[in-house]
């Protein structure tokens, strides 16, 4: 496979990605992952007015889609390249090691959340906190709930993203093998699984709510797979397709999402400028509706096309801080959950007025950015050999 290979040829014939000796680090991956982590924190604080300006209020998709898409891309660079160079078993072993870290982080986060919610409910005499996190069955029958937690079939609110990532990452080695045969084959298998999630309600149970996982992994794997295929293209030296039709379609979908969400309708006097309910789209998040998928991919395409890898603003202090957050995505996600619970308590028990709104967001975002910088510094300080900031492996291991 050579750099001259066309996109259609690569898409239908595939091949190993090891022809590319090295791929320069794309700072946009971690920077936008950092932005997604900040947005997830903001959206998880109940009653947070700032959530009215996050992606969830501006279109048909939100930070969760971007996080999963970037996870697929990073998985290709981190583990797909290892499979090509060192074999399927070695690459899969690294995936298992990462899954174990995610699993233990999830269990630890569950314990912390359960203790925090119990303290909140007792201290403030408000049992609604149990319902807010959907953790009532755990306290009603903890002996039975323990194995359900361990088996990932008991997922309270706030704690559903890491299990999703665990399942998606477990799929990565086989998806990579299919992508090597032909990206079209990997995409075809992924689309078939996505169709099954919709047509036969193929999903995993969630005993915390009596339903299914809020993020159905058999639907969301399509977005992950597309990210992984994009990573394969990057390692294969395949450039992003650029043509007027794709640009028009992507722009149209993003504009449709903005009109459908009508964020301006919260401004007094502009309430009537929102679309009538009969005309508005109500995309399903659990099964990643085609509208959400199209909007996320369209926005990602526009960002990839119009935000340069070396954009000056990404080298600013805030850009570097966001980049650090993206590199430390697992601990920063866990910290974000903790801070969002604390922010919810502050708004509901102290005040929901502007001063408290500002304080909650400034403190929460400030702590996330500071933690990202400190963790990245600690990682570099304890490394056996200093790694250059543009190292590819430095980017993907934090996924």
Helices and strands as residue ranges (DSSP letters): H 7-13, H 27-44, G 49-53, G 55-57, H 63-75, I 76-80, H 81-86, H 88-123, H 128-133, H 136-140, H 142-150, H 161-181, H 183-199, E 205-206, E 211-212, H 217-235, H 244-261, G 263-266, G 271-273, H 290-306, G 312-315, H 317-327, H 329-349, H 354-381, H 392-396
